[in-house]
Amino acid sequence: MGGSGGGAWGAPPQAGLTPELELVSVTKRFGATVAVDAVSLRLWKGEFLSLLGPSGCGKTTTLRMIAGFVVPDAGRILCGGRDITDDPPYHRDAGLVFQSYALFPHMSVAENVGFGLRMRWAPRAVIRERVRWALDLVRLSGYEGRRPHELSGGQQQRVAVARVLAAGASLLLLDEPFSNLDAKLRKEMQVELRELQQRLGIATVHVTHDQEEAMTMSDRLVIMNAGRTEQEGTPEAIYRAPGSAFVAEFMGRGNRLAGRVAGRDGSGRVLDLALDGGGTLRVPWEGTGLPPARGVGFVRPEHVAVGPPGSFGGQPNVLPGTVARAVYLGSVTALHVRVSETVALLVELLNPAEGGVAYEPGSAVEVRIPETSLRLLPE
């Protein structure tokens, strides 16, 4: 099976090409509530794009507007350069895989897969050939005569995908497609569907609230919050360089160290952050103009180093602390290190092949936070 890092799939080509899908300031209101607020995005041929965010952020409404089931109040939707804003779903070259799969229980697998083609009055010979081709792609050849209730959850999902592929859609839309599967099968299907999407080169929009799922599958993420686009980029770029406190905390675990900006070096690119609980950190400053009076130093737990007192020999960004908790999690141990009365840092350490937890609760330690791993975010 393929790799699991979204960044490894590569960036899509863009120069001189027409996007497969483009949203231009798309807005949708439900009464007084603005569900989607002037969202713009582009999707390129063969690209896998995930709309990621918490419940109520507008991601599913955005997907349903792309599919044609919800009409936007403002903005435009273009597919291959053609304006489809007002087109009904059956006039759009897009196929939606529903969260519930929406298979017809009284139809066989073959009848479900060929349903869209029958609605378009395709010749029987064409339907048979397209159904055979699609079921072969999703590895369900020989299941043509079964009913949905005779299939596992993963097999039902494959049938739903095959139905979209058989109909010949050039745009694949996925609405939380793995939510009904158990954890192990969910991970298997993520990689399997991603590899199928790559083989076909079909542009795909995927909606999920699961950060790991989005990072596993995607070329690019669009993080949504309260109907707006909060940040857009590759999974690696967003994880390593979140643009806001919301993105930083939504995209995995992290540590927040609030404080007062006490000065900056001669280059102006490094700030001294005097922490509220005591101690000072050197934090890179990537903004323009004057830095804020206060900010939050954000760092991922796997980027924090820990050792016995004196381990780091006078290096910058070292804080003394005490291990409050040590939680063994298999591949890693999560240490909760109290560095002040009000602040505890989460540190993740890879566990050795042999041996137990390196630090017991109550151990005196010091932690070092590499300057390059810190992000200064608005408080």
PLY file of the C-alpha trace (Angstrom):
ply
format ascii 1.0
element vertex 379
property float x
property float y
property float z
element edge 378
property int vertex1
property int vertex2
end_header
0.00 0.00 0.00
1.09 3.62 -0.42
2.63 6.02 2.06
0.66 7.78 4.74
2.00 11.33 4.61
-0.13 13.80 2.67
2.90 15.86 1.64
4.48 12.82 -0.01
1.84 12.78 -2.73
3.29 15.94 -4.30
1.88 19.33 -5.22
-0.55 19.57 -8.15
0.47 21.38 -11.34
-1.21 24.75 -11.74
0.55 27.04 -14.22
-1.51 27.62 -17.35
-4.18 25.08 -16.44
-7.91 25.48 -15.91
-9.01 24.25 -12.48
-11.24 21.19 -12.41
-13.31 23.03 -9.81
-13.36 26.66 -8.70
-15.42 28.37 -6.01
-15.52 32.16 -6.17
-16.73 33.91 -3.00
-19.45 31.30 -2.41
-21.85 32.20 0.40
-24.80 30.38 1.94
-27.18 31.61 4.64
-29.82 29.70 6.56
-32.02 32.42 8.01
-29.81 34.69 10.09
-26.98 32.13 10.17
-24.15 32.45 7.65
-23.15 28.83 7.11
-20.55 29.53 4.40
-19.04 32.99 4.18
-17.38 34.01 0.88
-15.34 30.82 0.44
-13.02 30.66 -2.57
-10.91 27.68 -3.60
-9.47 25.88 -6.60
-9.11 22.16 -7.25
-6.72 20.85 -9.90
-6.80 17.73 -12.07
-5.84 14.65 -10.07
-5.69 16.57 -6.77
-7.11 15.31 -3.49
-8.41 18.23 -1.42
-9.86 17.88 2.07
-12.21 20.37 3.72
-11.40 19.98 7.39
-12.98 21.52 10.45
-15.23 20.99 13.48
-18.97 20.40 13.31
-20.82 23.47 12.10
-17.85 25.03 10.30
-19.54 24.94 6.87
-17.58 22.14 5.20
-20.56 19.86 4.45
-22.67 22.77 3.18
-19.80 23.71 0.87
-19.65 20.13 -0.48
-23.41 20.03 -1.02
-23.25 23.30 -2.96
-20.56 21.77 -5.19
-22.79 18.72 -5.71
-25.83 20.88 -6.50
-28.02 19.87 -3.57
-27.77 23.33 -1.99
-27.98 26.57 -3.99
-25.56 29.34 -2.93
-26.92 32.78 -2.09
-23.89 34.48 -3.64
-20.76 33.59 -5.56
-20.03 31.22 -8.44
-19.11 27.55 -8.86
-17.22 26.53 -11.99
-16.35 23.02 -13.19
-13.67 22.86 -15.88
-14.23 26.57 -16.47
-18.01 26.16 -17.00
-20.35 27.97 -14.63
-22.52 25.34 -12.92
-23.82 27.51 -10.07
-27.46 27.05 -11.02
-27.24 23.59 -12.61
-29.14 20.72 -10.95
-27.09 17.77 -9.62
-27.79 15.57 -12.65
-26.29 18.17 -14.98
-23.01 18.30 -13.05
-20.04 16.10 -13.87
-19.65 15.16 -10.19
-20.45 12.12 -8.10
-21.12 12.24 -4.37
-20.36 9.34 -2.01
-22.72 9.91 0.91
-21.83 9.29 4.54
-24.49 6.55 4.67
-23.49 5.24 1.17
-27.19 5.56 0.11
-27.34 2.15 -1.56
-30.73 0.80 -2.66
-31.41 -2.25 -0.42
-33.71 -3.97 -2.94
-31.10 -3.77 -5.74
-28.14 -6.02 -6.36
-24.58 -4.68 -6.34
-24.59 -4.55 -10.16
-27.93 -2.72 -10.21
-26.72 -0.18 -7.66
-23.51 0.48 -9.59
-25.35 0.85 -12.90
-28.18 3.00 -11.53
-26.81 6.33 -12.73
-26.21 5.01 -16.21
-29.76 3.62 -16.41
-31.13 7.03 -15.43
-29.24 8.44 -18.43
-30.70 5.76 -20.73
-27.30 4.27 -21.52
-27.40 1.12 -23.71
-27.44 -2.15 -21.78
-24.13 -3.27 -23.26
-22.50 -0.01 -22.09
-23.97 -0.42 -18.60
-22.69 -3.99 -18.31
-19.21 -3.01 -19.42
-19.01 0.05 -17.13
-20.31 -1.94 -14.14
-17.77 -4.69 -14.79
-14.97 -2.12 -15.09
-15.96 -0.23 -11.92
-16.36 -3.38 -9.78
-13.00 -4.63 -10.98
-11.42 -1.32 -9.92
-12.78 -1.59 -6.38
-11.99 -5.34 -6.18
-15.60 -6.53 -6.02
-15.74 -8.68 -9.15
-17.97 -11.68 -8.37
-20.20 -9.71 -6.01
-22.57 -8.50 -8.74
-25.60 -10.45 -7.52
-25.36 -9.69 -3.81
-27.60 -7.25 -1.93
-26.14 -4.45 0.24
-27.08 -6.22 3.49
-24.89 -9.14 2.45
-21.79 -6.92 2.32
-19.46 -5.60 5.00
-19.21 -1.88 5.68
-16.03 -1.61 3.65
-17.60 -3.47 0.73
-20.67 -1.22 0.81
-18.39 1.80 0.63
-16.64 0.33 -2.40
-19.99 -0.17 -4.11
-20.84 3.50 -3.49
-17.52 4.56 -5.02
-17.98 2.17 -7.96
-21.40 3.72 -8.67
-19.78 7.16 -9.04
-16.95 5.82 -11.20
-19.27 3.84 -13.47
-21.28 6.97 -14.20
-18.11 8.60 -15.54
-17.92 11.59 -13.21
-14.75 13.69 -13.50
-15.14 15.01 -9.95
-15.41 12.76 -6.88
-17.06 14.18 -3.75
-16.68 12.35 -0.42
-18.85 13.24 2.57
-17.28 11.72 5.73
-16.99 8.40 3.85
-15.29 6.42 6.63
-17.40 7.41 9.64
-19.37 4.14 9.66
-16.26 1.91 9.71
-14.29 0.60 12.67
-10.86 2.10 13.35
-8.76 -0.61 11.66
-10.91 -0.83 8.54
-11.12 2.96 8.37
-7.33 3.25 8.09
-7.16 0.50 5.46
-9.90 2.11 3.37
-8.26 5.53 3.56
-5.11 4.27 1.86
-7.04 2.03 -0.54
-9.33 4.82 -1.72
-6.41 7.24 -2.04
-4.49 4.79 -4.23
-7.58 4.25 -6.41
-8.03 8.01 -6.76
-4.39 8.35 -7.82
-4.65 5.58 -10.42
-7.70 7.22 -11.98
-6.37 10.77 -11.66
-9.82 11.98 -10.61
-10.07 15.33 -8.82
-11.54 14.78 -5.36
-13.08 16.91 -2.61
-13.22 15.17 0.76
-15.05 16.40 3.85
-13.95 15.25 7.29
-13.46 16.38 10.87
-10.68 13.80 11.40
-7.25 15.46 11.23
-5.28 12.23 10.82
-7.57 11.05 8.04
-7.17 14.34 6.17
-3.38 14.29 6.53
-3.18 10.66 5.42
-5.07 11.22 2.18
-4.70 14.80 1.02
-2.50 16.79 -1.30
-3.92 19.94 0.21
-6.10 20.93 3.16
-8.59 23.76 3.58
-9.19 24.38 7.28
-12.63 25.90 7.87
-13.91 27.73 10.93
-17.27 29.45 11.37
-18.01 29.34 7.64
-14.69 30.82 6.55
-11.39 29.49 5.25
-8.97 29.71 8.17
-5.88 28.35 6.37
-5.00 26.47 3.20
-1.90 24.44 2.34
-0.24 21.05 2.33
-0.72 18.88 5.43
2.93 19.30 6.38
2.91 23.07 5.96
-0.23 23.53 8.05
0.96 21.18 10.80
4.40 22.77 11.03
3.36 26.39 10.49
-0.23 26.98 11.71
-1.41 30.48 10.98
-3.68 30.88 13.98
-4.33 29.44 17.42
-7.44 27.72 16.07
-5.50 25.89 13.35
-2.64 25.04 15.71
-4.93 23.39 18.25
-7.23 21.76 15.72
-4.36 20.12 13.83
-3.07 17.91 16.61
-1.80 18.38 20.14
0.42 21.25 21.20
1.66 23.48 23.99
0.67 27.11 24.50
3.08 29.36 26.41
1.58 32.83 26.90
3.71 35.82 27.71
4.80 39.39 27.11
7.01 40.35 24.19
10.03 41.82 26.00
12.26 42.70 23.04
13.86 41.45 19.86
17.36 40.91 18.55
19.27 43.18 16.18
17.84 41.46 13.10
14.30 42.01 14.34
13.46 38.42 13.42
13.73 36.89 16.91
11.65 37.99 19.91
12.10 37.51 23.62
8.85 36.16 25.08
8.74 36.67 28.87
6.46 33.84 30.01
3.64 34.50 32.47
4.81 31.61 34.66
8.46 32.69 34.64
11.34 32.22 32.23
12.02 33.61 28.76
11.88 32.02 25.32
13.43 33.14 22.06
10.71 32.99 19.41
11.05 33.60 15.64
9.08 36.60 14.35
7.84 36.23 10.76
5.39 39.11 10.75
5.76 42.60 9.36
5.76 45.82 11.32
5.86 45.93 15.09
5.31 42.67 16.98
2.34 42.37 19.35
2.71 43.32 23.00
1.64 39.81 24.00
1.59 36.47 22.26
1.56 32.70 22.62
4.55 30.52 21.87
3.15 27.33 20.31
5.19 24.12 20.05
4.31 20.50 19.21
4.99 17.94 21.99
7.28 15.82 19.79
9.57 18.83 19.23
10.30 19.38 22.94
13.49 17.78 24.30
13.76 16.63 27.92
16.65 15.55 30.13
17.96 15.57 33.70
18.93 18.98 35.15
22.03 20.38 33.41
21.54 18.33 30.23
21.46 21.29 27.85
24.51 23.19 29.10
23.32 26.78 29.03
21.52 26.56 25.67
18.62 28.99 25.06
14.97 28.11 25.59
15.59 25.75 28.52
13.06 25.61 31.37
13.37 23.63 34.63
10.45 21.44 35.57
9.09 18.40 37.36
7.44 15.36 35.78
3.81 15.39 36.92
2.65 12.36 34.90
4.18 9.76 32.59
1.73 7.90 30.35
2.94 4.89 28.35
1.20 4.86 24.93
3.05 2.05 23.15
5.29 3.74 20.61
5.64 6.90 22.72
5.52 8.04 26.33
3.62 11.24 27.04
5.26 13.28 29.81
3.41 16.10 31.53
6.17 18.37 32.82
5.19 21.19 35.17
7.37 24.23 34.47
5.44 26.66 36.67
2.48 26.70 39.01
0.13 27.31 36.10
1.87 25.73 33.08
2.52 22.06 32.27
4.19 21.07 29.00
3.26 17.93 27.09
6.37 16.11 25.82
6.27 13.00 23.61
9.26 10.64 23.69
9.79 7.65 21.42
10.01 4.50 23.50
13.09 2.29 23.10
12.77 -1.29 21.90
13.58 -2.47 25.40
13.17 -0.79 28.76
10.42 1.14 30.48
9.49 4.78 30.98
12.62 6.92 31.32
11.14 9.48 33.72
8.94 8.74 36.70
6.47 11.21 38.26
8.29 13.55 40.62
11.54 13.50 38.63
13.35 16.83 38.33
14.06 17.56 34.64
14.61 20.39 32.25
13.01 20.87 28.86
14.45 22.55 25.80
12.24 24.06 23.12
14.13 24.59 19.84
13.68 28.10 18.53
12.90 26.76 15.04
9.99 24.70 16.42
8.22 27.65 18.04
5.46 29.71 16.46
4.34 33.05 17.83
0.56 33.21 17.60
-1.92 35.90 18.67
-3.03 35.43 22.26
0 1
1 2
2 3
3 4
4 5
5 6
6 7
7 8
8 9
9 10
10 11
11 12
12 13
13 14
14 15
15 16
16 17
17 18
18 19
19 20
20 21
21 22
22 23
23 24
24 25
25 26
26 27
27 28
28 29
29 30
30 31
31 32
32 33
33 34
34 35
35 36
36 37
37 38
38 39
39 40
40 41
41 42
42 43
43 44
44 45
45 46
46 47
47 48
48 49
49 50
50 51
51 52
52 53
53 54
54 55
55 56
56 57
57 58
58 59
59 60
60 61
61 62
62 63
63 64
64 65
65 66
66 67
67 68
68 69
69 70
70 71
71 72
72 73
73 74
74 75
75 76
76 77
77 78
78 79
79 80
80 81
81 82
82 83
83 84
84 85
85 86
86 87
87 88
88 89
89 90
90 91
91 92
92 93
93 94
94 95
95 96
96 97
97 98
98 99
99 100
100 101
101 102
102 103
103 104
104 105
105 106
106 107
107 108
108 109
109 110
110 111
111 112
112 113
113 114
114 115
115 116
116 117
117 118
118 119
119 120
120 121
121 122
122 123
123 124
124 125
125 126
126 127
127 128
128 129
129 130
130 131
131 132
132 133
133 134
134 135
135 136
136 137
137 138
138 139
139 140
140 141
141 142
142 143
143 144
144 145
145 146
146 147
147 148
148 149
149 150
150 151
151 152
152 153
153 154
154 155
155 156
156 157
157 158
158 159
159 160
160 161
161 162
162 163
163 164
164 165
165 166
166 167
167 168
168 169
169 170
170 171
171 172
172 173
173 174
174 175
175 176
176 177
177 178
178 179
179 180
180 181
181 182
182 183
183 184
184 185
185 186
186 187
187 188
188 189
189 190
190 191
191 192
192 193
193 194
194 195
195 196
196 197
197 198
198 199
199 200
200 201
201 202
202 203
203 204
204 205
205 206
206 207
207 208
208 209
209 210
210 211
211 212
212 213
213 214
214 215
215 216
216 217
217 218
218 219
219 220
220 221
221 222
222 223
223 224
224 225
225 226
226 227
227 228
228 229
229 230
230 231
231 232
232 233
233 234
234 235
235 236
236 237
237 238
238 239
239 240
240 241
241 242
242 243
243 244
244 245
245 246
246 247
247 248
248 249
249 250
250 251
251 252
252 253
253 254
254 255
255 256
256 257
257 258
258 259
259 260
260 261
261 262
262 263
263 264
264 265
265 266
266 267
267 268
268 269
269 270
270 271
271 272
272 273
273 274
274 275
275 276
276 277
277 278
278 279
279 280
280 281
281 282
282 283
283 284
284 285
285 286
286 287
287 288
288 289
289 290
290 291
291 292
292 293
293 294
294 295
295 296
296 297
297 298
298 299
299 300
300 301
301 302
302 303
303 304
304 305
305 306
306 307
307 308
308 309
309 310
310 311
311 312
312 313
313 314
314 315
315 316
316 317
317 318
318 319
319 320
320 321
321 322
322 323
323 324
324 325
325 326
326 327
327 328
328 329
329 330
330 331
331 332
332 333
333 334
334 335
335 336
336 337
337 338
338 339
339 340
340 341
341 342
342 343
343 344
344 345
345 346
346 347
347 348
348 349
349 350
350 351
351 352
352 353
353 354
354 355
355 356
356 357
357 358
358 359
359 360
360 361
361 362
362 363
363 364
364 365
365 366
366 367
367 368
368 369
369 370
370 371
371 372
372 373
373 374
374 375
375 376
376 377
377 378
